[in-house]
Structure formats: C-alpha cells, structure tokens
Amino acid sequence: MKVQYGFQNYPDGFAVEAEIPNWSLQEMLAHTVSEHPDAEAMTFYGRKTTYRELEDAVRAFASALQQAGIQKGDRVAVMLPNSPHFVISYYGILTAGGIVTQVNPMLVERELQYILTDSGAKAIVALDTVYPRVRAVEAETDLEKVIVASLQSGGQSVSPDETFEAFLASGKNHEFHPVSINPAEDVAILQYTGGTTGRSKGAMLTHRNLLANVVQSFEFFKSDFHPGQDRCLTVIPLFHVFGMTACMNLTLYAGSSLVLLPRFDIKEVLETIKREKPTSFPGVPTMYVALTNYPGVEEYGVDSIRTCNSGSAPMPVELMREFERRTGAKVLEGYGLSEASPTTHCNPPFAERKPGSVGIGFPSTEYKIVDTETGERELPIGELGELIIHGPQVMKGYWNMPEETKKALRNGWLYTGDLARMDEQGYVYIMDRKKDLIIASGYNVYPREIEEVIYEHPAVKEAAVIGVADPYRGETVKAFIVLKDGANATEQDIADYCKANMAPYKVPKLIEFRSELPKTNVGKVLRRTLREEASR
C-alpha cells in the first residue's frame, strides 16, 4: 500500500497524483510558445524577450550545435550566471539532444577540470570573465568547442574562440534536424552536487524527472499562480538545481516572465523589485537576511511579491517572522535536493503553514522516516530517523558512479541522508544531515536546533554550529556568529542566552564571532569548511 503522508491536507480540487505529459523539456517550452507567443518570457536589465523570440534563438543555438558536431547524448557544459545566454544555451542544448552539464562560474581550475573530465563534455558555453580558467584546463579535457558569452552589450571576445552572438548567428543559416527524445530514459541534465559532502557527483536528471517536478510545483502552488501574468525575480543561480526548476523551468511552463539578475546585490535587487514589480521570489535564507536587515526595505515596493519560496538551507523561524513583518510577503519554506530535481516538500499555500517545518509532500511524492542503522524499519510518528523519498522527480542515478547510486537508490527509494521527524499531519521537520550530527558526552546534538535559538538573540544576524574534537566529551559544540550591523554581544551574552533556552549539554562551549560565514554560491553555510578550519 502506498504511503501517502501529508495528502490529507490537500483541499478538494488538488490532485495528489500529478499528471505528467510525455514531453521533453523542449516540447514543454514549445507548448508554452504556442499558447503565449508574444508574451514576455524574460527581461534582463530592461531588455525584454518574447516567447517567440526565445524559441527562435533556442532553435538557432541547437542548429549551431549540430553544425559543430554535437549529437544526441553528448554533454555540453554551461558556465554562466543568470542571463538570456543561459536560458538560450540550456534549451538549445536540450533541443539538439545534448545533456546540459551545469557548472558554477565560481569554480576554480581544479574543480572545473574535474567536472569537465568526469562528464566528458565536448563543448562549453562560458562567460568571458571565466574563460582563462577554461583555457587553462582545456587540454586536459575532451572539449572540442568553446563558446564565449559576454554580459556587456556588444562585448568583445577575450579569446580566439567563438563568441556567443557569432555562434547563434551561424545557426540561423542552417537547417535544424529534430532529435527524438525518450523523456523517461534520456538524461537532460547532469546536476553536480555541491561537493559539501565529499567528491562532487553528477545526478542524472531525465526530461521526465525535471518536467515532473515542474508539474508537481505548478499543481501545489496553483492557488498562487496567474499564468501569463506572474513575474519571477530570478536571482538565485540557474546553474543551481533550485533556481533551474523553481525559477526557470516552472516560470516558462506557466507562460510567465523571468526577471533575470546575474548576482545578488542587495541594492540592485531592491531597485529591480521597485522597477519590475515581481510577484514571486524564490530565494535562500541569506538573501532574506540581507533584505530583512536593509534600512527602508519597505520603500522599494516589496509588497508586489506575494510568495517567497525558501530552499537550499534551513530558514530560522525568527528570521522568517521578521522578514514577513517587514515586507508583508509570505514565506513558504520547502525542501529538496539535487537528486530529486529538486523539490519534494513545501509548506502549502492552501493549508496550515508550520514554521520550522519543510511542509508536506508534493503530489505523487511518497516519503517516510526510517531507522538510520538499517534504513529498512519505518519509524513511528515523531521519532527521528532518515528521510527517504519515492516519486517521479527522483534521479536516474549518479553519472559513472554505480556504487554511489546503489547507496542512494534502494528499492526505488531515495535515501536523502537527512535526519528528520514527521508529525501526525505529515509535516516534516529536517533536523540535520546525518554527518552534521554532534555526539557530545554521549548525547546527540543537532546543530539546527541550537542555531534556531541563537538566531532569536536580538544581536545575531547569522549563526552556524558544528562539533569539534574534544578529548573528554568526544565532541563539543562550537558556534560561529555574525552580529547585526551596530549590534554588540559578548561570548558570555550568547552563552547565557543559550543556557536560558536549551539543555546544558547543547550549550556551545566555544563561541567565535566573525564578520561573515563561508557559504556556497547559493548562500548555504558551509559547515564542512568551518569543521576543517576548526580541526587545524
């Protein structure tokens, strides 16, 4: 019998099973173009592109790739920030039958070489400012074609390789040959995990995986959607799985508009909100921290934003409340991972929202909590264990990693590696990664729980908690804290606050103040880096 926790919260008219069309992603886009050809698909610093114009550019890019020798199944890397170039490249590669290999433009040469070599990418579309890194590792890879894009209008190539504009123009002069795609089997994206838990792995996401998550999202949030009218502020990177699905693919499926920004600059974000009046803003907690603490944020028309979906990292409850108080927006915290395209859970817009939880499962998503020892025994409501997931958005496996695939996928279930508990209504509470668990004097200590308390201190802007080696306790709790601008607090102040709000064994024995915390490109605090620094 199917486990269907959470579905009892769905109102009448909301399907618990998503009907997923048998489309490739490029067929999804083509369907939207046929429905909204003259609607705005995206805007970039005031430069607008209609759906018809986007389709023409995508087809030209696909044709140029075919002329360059790219065949079905070939990997093509994209190393770009948010921009029209990214959207055109992404859908152009898929239209040509290729597999998009997502590359963070911030990667250093060693990291870049690993992904290009591991994926066997034959071509790459790279930003001009990162071209020197591509050039430095090119000889050690299978690259045959390098396409260089510039965000500056009329930007000049910094290389002897082809510019994005010239490559696109070349495709307009050649006939495009359609490629047959099996959505359920053919891989669309290699989404490399962030590497925060070791060697980066390429999650193989099929066309059906990705379309399923788009359809699931649309069904789940349909009460908040106004197809053809919504505008999605897209500042979370599209090369990140959350941005790719929750911003780009979902917006294009809905026939709405992408408001693209290549980086998170608080002043630029606010000016864009004031000018473009977006209706949704998928983001990560650090973005909401910046907005919450910005003087006069209410003056920028932030009330145009109806919904903020928070993902990628846990959102402290106190931060959520303060952000909503200052902006009037509604924050719906969710949960996902690269291996699930990515979203599996979210606080629902149609039922009770429980701050501190990641909500209930998406349509067609089964989930349960199992014991961490065997991974086979389902635990009772309220008990802590590993969250496992089953659904159409779950990846095909890891690229060239059969052993890692066997560990992650067992009997059709994705083992997330996240410790969680579930309440009677099916709401899930993520406590921590299994590897982030601190065992101090035999007690299990969960960093998320301590961070929640520290965030409630009025002087604290950001906090991260790790375990450090201790000869007596085994591990002891250490907190890293960034204070709000102009605020003051001592180690003793923080320790006293913690003592008043948590059991003694959870209170950080070590407290370090910092001006900033190390983060991934999407703002997730890197506990691994903090652990490495603390162990030196």
N, C-alpha and C positions, 0 to 999 in steps of 0.2 A: 504494500500500500504506500502511496506517495506521502512523504512528509510535507505538509503544507502550512507550516507555522506562519503566522502573520496575515494569511489571506482572509481571516475572519474580520479584519479591519477594513477590507475593501468595500466601498459602497456599491449599491446597485448600479449597473451600467459600466462598471470597471471590470475588465476581463482579468481573471487570474492566470490565464494562459494567453500568451501573445501570439497573434497570427503573423508569422514572418513570411513575407513574399519570397519567392525563389529568385531573388535578384542578386547580381553582383553589386558592388558599391557604385560602379559607374552607371549601371542601369538605374540605381536609386536616384542618382543625380539627373539622368536623362528624364526620368519620370517627373521630377520637380521642374525641370526646364519646360517640359510640355505643358505643365499646369501654370507656371508663372514666368514666361519667357522674358518679360520686360520689367519684372520686379528687381529690386536691388539685392544682389547676392552678397556683396561685401563692399566695405568702404575702408580706405586706408589714407589717413591724413587728408580727408576730403575728396580723394579720388574714388569715384564710385564705379562699380562693375555690375552689369545686369546678368541675370542667369544665362541669357542667350550669348552674351559676350564671354562669359566664363566657359560655356560649353565649346565655343569656337576655339578658345585658347587651349583648352584641355585636349581637344582633338588634334590641333596643330602640334602640341607638345608630344602627343602619342605618336603621331606620324613621324616626327623628327627622331624619336627614339627608335622606331622601326628602321628608319634610314641609317641609323647609327649601328644597327645590328642587334638591338635588344629583342630577345624572343621571349615567348611565354615561360615564366618561371625564373627568369633572370632577376637578380637582385640589383636594385638601383637605390643608392643612399641619398638621403635628403638631409642636408646640414644647414638649415635655415631657421631664422626666427620667424615670428608671425608676420605674414605679408602675403600679398596676392601671389607672389612667386611660389610660396609654399603650397597653397591650395591648388594652383595650376599643376605644379610638379607632381603632387600627391595623386591627383585624379588622372593626370596624364600617364603616369607610370602604370596605374591600375588598368587604364583603358588599353594600353599596349600589351597587357598581360603580364607585366612585371610585378615584382614584390618590392614594396616600399620598405627600405631599411632606415629606421628612424635614428638620427644622430644628433645629439645635443651639441650645438655650436660652441659650447664652453669646454668641450673635451680637449685634453692636451694630446700631444702626438702619440704617446704610448697607448692611451685609451682609444684614440681614433684608429690607430693601426690594428688594435685587437678586433674592433667591431668590423672593420672593412675586411680583414683577413678571415675572421670567423664566418661572416656572411658570404664571402666570395663575391662581393659587389663588383659588377662590371662597369658601373658608371656612378657618378656622384654629382649632385647639384649643390654647390657650396656658396656661401656668402663670400664676397670679395675679401673681407677682413680676416677670414679664417683660411683663405687659400694657401698662404705659406705653410700652414700645418699639413694641408692635403699634399702639397708638393713635396714636403719633407718625407712623407711615408709612402708616396705613390709607388715607388719602385719595389716596395716590399709587399704590394697587394696585387689583386687581379684587375685593377682599374684600367679600362681602355678609353674612357671618355670622362672629361671633367668639364662641367658647365658652371660658369661663374656668374652669380647674380649680385646686383648692387641695389641697395635700397634708395640710393640717390637717383633722382630722375636724370636720365642721360648719363649715368655713371660710366666711367671708363674701366675697361678690363685691366686688372693688375697682373694679368698673366697672358701667356701665348695661347691659352685655351679659349674656347668659345664662350662668348657672353650669352646670358640667358635670352636676351632680346634677339640676337642673331640666330640662336638655335630655334627659338619659337618661330621666327620668320621663315626659316628653312622648311619647317613642317607644313607651312601653308601652301607650299608649291608642289606637294607630293600627295598622292592618293593614300588614304588610310585603309589598312586591311583589318577588318574586325577580327577579334580574337575570342574564341569560345571559352567560357569560364564555367566551372562547376562550383557554385557558391559554397557548398558544404565541404568540399575537399580542397579546393585551391586556396593556398595561403595568399593573403593580401598584404599583410604587414609582419615584419619582424620587429617586435617591440622589445628592445633590450631593457631588462630590469635595471634599476638604478645602481646596482653594484654595492648597495649598503650592506648586503649580507654575504659578500664574497665575490667570486668571479661573475661578471655580468652574463646573463643568459638571455637568449633571444626567444621570446614567447612567440610561437607561430599562431597568428590570429587569422582565421579564414574570413572570406567575404561574409559567410553566414554568421560567424561569431560577431562580427562588427555590426552588421545590419540588425541582428537580433538585439544587441544592446541599445541601438538607436530606437528600434520599435518599442522595446521594453520601457525605455526612458520616456518616449512620447506618450505611451499609454498611462504611465504612472503620473506624469505631470500634466495630463491633458486639460485638467481644470484650469491650469495657469497659462495654457498656450493660446495664442491668437495667430494662427498660421498666416503668413504673408504680412503681418504687422509687427511681430516681435523683432527686437534688435538685441543681439547678444554681444556684450562687451567681452572681447576675446583678448585677454592679456596673459592668461595662463598659457604656457608654451604649447603649441600644437604638436611639437615632437614628443610631448608627454602624453601618455595614454588618456588621461583625464581631459586634457584640452582637446585632443583629437576627436573624442567621442562626444563629450558633453557640450563642447562649443561647435567645432567644425561640422562633424557629420550630422549631429542632431539638428543644427540650425538649417543646414542645406536640405535635409529630409523634410523639414517643416515649411520650406519655402520662405524662410525669414532671412534676416540680414546679419552678417558678421561685421562687427566694428573692431577692426584689427589694430593692435598695438604690439610692437616688437619687444617691448620690455616693460617692467613695472617701475615707472617713475611716478611717485605719488601726485606731484603737481600736474603732470601730463595726463594721468588717469582722471583726475578731477576735472580738468579743463575739457577732456573728451566727454565725460559724463554730462557736463553742462551744455556742450555743443550738440552731441549726438542723441542724447536722451535714451540710453539703452534701457531695456525692460528687464534684462536678466544679467547676472554677473557671477558665473562660476569662478570660484577662487580657492585659495588656501588660507589657513589661519593667519599666516604672517601678513598677507595682504589686508586682511580685516583689522589686524593690529595697527598697521600703518594708517588706515582710514579712520579708525576709532580715535587715534591719538592726534589726528591732524586738526589744528585750530581752525574753527569756522567751517568744518566739513559740510554743515547743513546749508551753506550758502551756494553750493555747487549743483543744486537740483538733483541731489541723490534720491529724492523721492520718486523719480521716474522708474527706479529699479524696484520691481515687485518681489523678485525672488533672487536669493543668493544661495547657490549650492556650494557647500564647503566639502572638500575632499582632500585626499593625498596624505593628510595627517590629522590627528585628533584635534578638535576645537574645544578649548577650555570653556566651560559653561559660563563663567563670569565674563569672558570676552564676548561671547555670543549675546549675552544680555545687554552689555554696554554698547555694542555695535548697533543692535536693533533700537535701543533707546535713542541713539544719536542720529540714526539715518531713517528710521521708520521702515526699513526693509525687513523681510522675513528670511531668516537663515535656516536652511534645511540641510543638516549635516548628513552625509552619506558615507558609504564605504565601498571600496573596490580595490582591485589590484590588476597589474598588467596582464596576468594570466586569465582574467575574466573580462577583458575588453572595455572598460574595467569594472563597471558598476554592478553590484549585486544587491545592495541595501540602501535605503534612504528614509529619513523621516518624511512621512507622507503629507502632502498639502491637503489631503481630503480626510485626515483623521488626526488623532492626538499626536502632538509632537512632544517627544520626551528628551529634553536637553541632557546631554551626557551619553545618549544612545546614538547608534547609527541608523536607527529605524527598523523597518521591516523589509522583507524580501521583495524584489522586483517581480513582475509577472513571470511565470514559467521558471521561477528560481526556487529550488528546494535547498534547505540548509538545516544543519543540526550541529550540536555540540557533542564532541566525543572525547573519551579519555586520552590523555597525552602519552600514555605508556604504549597501548596497542593501536590506538586510532580506530578501534572497531566497536567499542562499547558506547552506546548513546547515553549521555548523562541526563539526569532529571533536571527539570526547570530550576534555574537559579544556581546550578553548580558550574564551576569554572573548568573549561576544557578547551580543546582546539576547535575552531570553527571550520566546518567543511561545507562545500557548496556543489550543487549539481544544477546545470542549466545550459541552454543553447549558446550562451556567451562564453563558456569555458573553452580555453585554448585547445588546439590540436596537440600541443606538446612543445618541448624546447628544441630549438634548432640544433641538430647534431649532438644532442645530449640524452641518449636513451635511458641512462641510469637515473639522471635527474628527473626525467619525465616519469619514470616508474615511481619515484618517491612522491612526486606531486600529484599524479593522477592514479587513483586506485579504485577500481570497480566503477569508473565513471564519475567519481567524486574528486573534486579539487581540494587538496589539503593546504589550507592557507598559511599555516604556521603562526596564526594569530590566536592568542588566548582570549576567550570571550565567555560571557554568560548570557542567558536568554530569560526574559520574564514570561509570565503566563500569556501575554498577548502577542508573543513572538518578536518583541523588540530585542535587538541585540546590543550588548554593551562590550566594546572592544577594550580589553584591559591592557594588553601589551603583546609585542612579539614574544614568542617563546624564548628567543635568545636574549631579550632585554630583561627577563625576569632576574631579580636580585634575590639571593638567598643569604640573609644576614642572621647569624646565630640560629640557623635552622628555620627561620621564618621566611615565608615567601613575601616579597615586597614588589609591588607593581609601580613602576615609575609614573605611569599616567595618573594614578590615584594621588600621588604626592604632588605632582605638577598642578593638578586641579586646585589643591589647597593653596599652593604658593601663588598661583595666579590671582587668587582672591585678595591677596595683600595689596592695599591701595598704591604702594610704591612700585610694584612689579609690572614690567612691560612684557618680558618673556622669561621662560624658565625651562630647564631641561634637567632631568635626573638620571644618573647612572649608578652602577655598582662598581666600586673599586676594591682591589685586593686588600684584605685585612688579615694579619696573622692570627688574630684572636677570633674574630667573627666569621672568617671566611671571606665575606664581602661586607663592605659598609656603604652607606648611602651618601652620595655626593650630589649637591645641587649647584647648577650654574645659572646665574641670574643676571638679566639685563634690567636696569631700572628705567622708569619713565624719565623723560627729559625734565630736569629740575627737581626730581624727587630724591630723597635721601633715606637710606636704611642701612643698618649695620648687620653684620653676621648674627649678632645676638638678637636683633629685632626679628629677623627671619626665623631664627631657631625658636624664639619664644612664641611666635605666631604658630609655627608648626606644632609645638608642644601642646598648645591650647586646642588644636584641631585634629590631631591624629594620635594613634597609639605610639608609645615611646620608641618601639623598635623601628618605626617608619621614619622618625625624625632625622633629617640629614645631619650627619656628624661632621660633614665637611661642606662649606659653602664658599663659592667663588663668584665674585662679581666680574662681569665682562661688559665691554662696550657692544658686543654682538656675539651671536652664536653661529657656528658653522652650519651651513644649510645646503641642500641640493638646489638645483636650478629652479625648482618649483616651490622652494621655501620650506621643505621638510627638514627639521632639525636633524643633523647627523650625529646621533648618539655614538655611532661607531668611531667617528673622529674624536669625540670627547673621551671615549674609553682609551683610544690609542694614545692620546696626549697624556692622560692620567697615569698610564702604565709606564711612561718613560722615566 
